[in-house]
Amino acid sequence: EGPIDSRKTVADISEKPLPLLEGFEWDTLDLTSTKELDEVYNLLHENYVEDSGESFRFKYSAEFFDWALKPPGWKKDWHVGVRVKSSKRLVAFISAIPLRLKLHDKIIESVEINFLCVHKKLRSKRLTPVLIKEITRRVNRYDIWQALYTAGIVLPSPISTCRYTHRPINWEKLHEVGFSSLPEDSTKEDMVKKYYIDENNEAIKLEGLRKMTEDDVDEVLELYNKFQAKYELIQVFDKEDLKHWLLKGKEVIYTYVVEDKSNKKITDFFSFYLLPFKILNVPKHEQLNISYLFYYGTDHDSSKKELETRLKLLMKNALVINKGLKIDVFNALTSQDNTLFLEDLNFGLGDGYLNYYLFNYKAFPILGGINKHTKLIEEGSGIGVVML
Ligand SMILES: Cc1c(C(=O)c2nccn2C)oc2cccc(OCCCNCc3cccnc3)c12
């Protein structure tokens, strides 16, 4: 395992941006300006990823971008736009954020590439390869030579593949918008009952569960590092990183800890982020409230059985909190230790896959929690890193 092309140095990298199609110009976005943040928001709001059936489109907020694109060490140069020369209209965007990765026992200073978007009217003008080459040039200029990115489509050699899973919370609404179907042998009442979450169920109430605060950062970081050490590909956090990713996204990221009341120690944490879908063609509903499982950890992991039991309890509490937040569906991948609780908590397998790619780095394939052939859940994912 190791870099594929490791000869280049910063001096070999051009200082000039790549040539662009006639009538277009490069622009480095300033996402500290609300006006430019809104331009990126509008471009993606109208032109970003939709699901295959064109029924939903990611509904971003300025807070989401503020959180997702400006973690510690972020660079303005890495928020790259393409504008129409005459109108100055923003018609394409790509971003990179710093990402310290650990693959097996090697630290890889890299970036995470995300939010690649080309205006619908400019598709098939071969703009995407130019955007990728330009962001690569800008990252190389900072002496960084590797990148992590994900895609639903299969490109040459994914390092791992995980599968989408969904835990319906408001099954009725999911059915009305066409996301959840009614199985042959079931009635709507059956489905509502199957996914019913009892917020007052004492059995799952976790003593000492509360929202994380900045005072918890040191302990949560220690828990995170210990818990993630078992995975093959992990995101290395320092205190500032962890504070940003678990606490800094207002109304976007939600992080909870369990404090042992006997010794005031933090024994568990879990987090999820909110990113709604705009519903494109069902008048009755405007948006789908979706949360995505993010990072979690526990010290109740001295045996697989203990870990499995604890994760089920933690995620049942996460579901109660999600219901309280009026979330319609709780999304998770088959990465981390998720396969230990997905089935028991009624997460259904989705028809989407997330392929992980590591640019300019040869790596042995990593299990993504599904069986290579059947694509069904198979325990044992080596993927610890969670990309937004
Ligand atoms: C997308 C997504 C969906 C859906 O498409 C979906 N859920 C309910 C209805 N639908 C159609 O379901 C998932 C399950 C696990 C992880 C996921 O995604 C993991 C990666 C999410 N990336 C979100 C993102 C990040 C940055 C920029 N844009 C989008 C998803």
The ligand as an SDF file (V2000), in Angstrom:
LIG
                    3D

 30 33  0  0  0  0  0  0  0  0999 V2000
  -28.3260   10.0170    0.3000 C   0  0  0  0  0  0  0  0  0  0  0  0
  -28.8860    8.8610    1.1050 C   0  0  0  0  0  0  0  0  0  0  0  0
  -30.1870    8.3180    1.0190 C   0  0  0  0  0  0  0  0  0  0  0  0
  -31.3030    8.7540    0.1410 C   0  0  0  0  0  0  0  0  0  0  0  0
  -31.0720    9.0480   -1.0310 O   0  0  0  0  0  0  0  0  0  0  0  0
  -32.6430    8.8180    0.7270 C   0  0  0  0  0  0  0  0  0  0  0  0
  -32.9170    8.7080    2.0560 N   0  0  0  0  0  0  0  0  0  0  0  0
  -34.2670    8.8530    2.1760 C   0  0  0  0  0  0  0  0  0  0  0  0
  -34.8290    9.0430    0.9260 C   0  0  0  0  0  0  0  0  0  0  0  0
  -33.7820    8.9960    0.0350 N   0  0  0  0  0  0  0  0  0  0  0  0
  -33.9540    9.1410   -1.4250 C   0  0  0  0  0  0  0  0  0  0  0  0
  -30.3330    7.2930    1.8720 O   0  0  0  0  0  0  0  0  0  0  0  0
  -29.1370    7.1340    2.5090 C   0  0  0  0  0  0  0  0  0  0  0  0
  -28.7690    6.1950    3.4820 C   0  0  0  0  0  0  0  0  0  0  0  0
  -27.4770    6.2290    4.0040 C   0  0  0  0  0  0  0  0  0  0  0  0
  -26.5340    7.2070    3.5710 C   0  0  0  0  0  0  0  0  0  0  0  0
  -26.9190    8.1320    2.5930 C   0  0  0  0  0  0  0  0  0  0  0  0
  -26.0720    9.0840    2.1080 O   0  0  0  0  0  0  0  0  0  0  0  0
  -24.7460    9.0950    2.6610 C   0  0  0  0  0  0  0  0  0  0  0  0
  -24.0150   10.2400    2.0680 C   0  0  0  0  0  0  0  0  0  0  0  0
  -24.9030   11.4640    2.2100 C   0  0  0  0  0  0  0  0  0  0  0  0
  -24.3180   12.5680    1.5360 N   0  0  0  0  0  0  0  0  0  0  0  0
  -25.1460   13.7480    1.7440 C   0  0  0  0  0  0  0  0  0  0  0  0
  -24.4850   14.9250    1.1420 C   0  0  0  0  0  0  0  0  0  0  0  0
  -23.2690   15.3520    1.6210 C   0  0  0  0  0  0  0  0  0  0  0  0
  -22.6600   16.4260    1.0210 C   0  0  0  0  0  0  0  0  0  0  0  0
  -23.2890   17.0230   -0.0510 C   0  0  0  0  0  0  0  0  0  0  0  0
  -24.4970   16.6150   -0.4830 N   0  0  0  0  0  0  0  0  0  0  0  0
  -25.0800   15.5700    0.0870 C   0  0  0  0  0  0  0  0  0  0  0  0
  -28.2250    8.0930    2.0610 C   0  0  0  0  0  0  0  0  0  0  0  0
  1  2  1  0
  2  3  2  0
  2 30  1  0
  3  4  1  0
  3 12  1  0
  4  5  2  0
  4  6  1  0
  6  7  2  0
  6 10  1  0
  7  8  1  0
  8  9  2  0
  9 10  1  0
 10 11  1  0
 12 13  1  0
 13 14  1  0
 13 30  2  0
 14 15  2  0
 15 16  1  0
 16 17  2  0
 17 18  1  0
 17 30  1  0
 18 19  1  0
 19 20  1  0
 20 21  1  0
 21 22  1  0
 22 23  1  0
 23 24  1  0
 24 25  1  0
 24 29  2  0
 25 26  2  0
 26 27  1  0
 27 28  2  0
 28 29  1  0
M  END
$$$$
